[in-house]
Amino acid sequence: MLRTASALLLAIVAATGWAESLADKIKATDLSDAEQVFGLAQWCAGNNLPTKARQYYNQVVKLDKDHEAARNALGQVRVGDK
């Protein structure tokens, strides 16, 4: 019964356009701004898109090599000055 209700809710969300798509998020993101790309990466991570999330976390690091939260999301740990 719970699976049926969940499936029905997902169908309603998809049919009414409540769900924001990745394409919509990308269009709304300034891909040259590390914080905006980080927000996109977090959205991907929260929406079961781990490969895309990793791609955007890596882009954040390219834009801002000292972005600690993006590096943490990638499993990178600062050791000393490196």
PyMOL commands that set and color helices and strands:
alter all, ss='L'
color gray80, all
select helices_A, chain A and resi 2-16+22-27+34-46+50-63+68-73
alter helices_A, ss='H'
color red, helices_A
deselect
rebuild
show_as cartoon
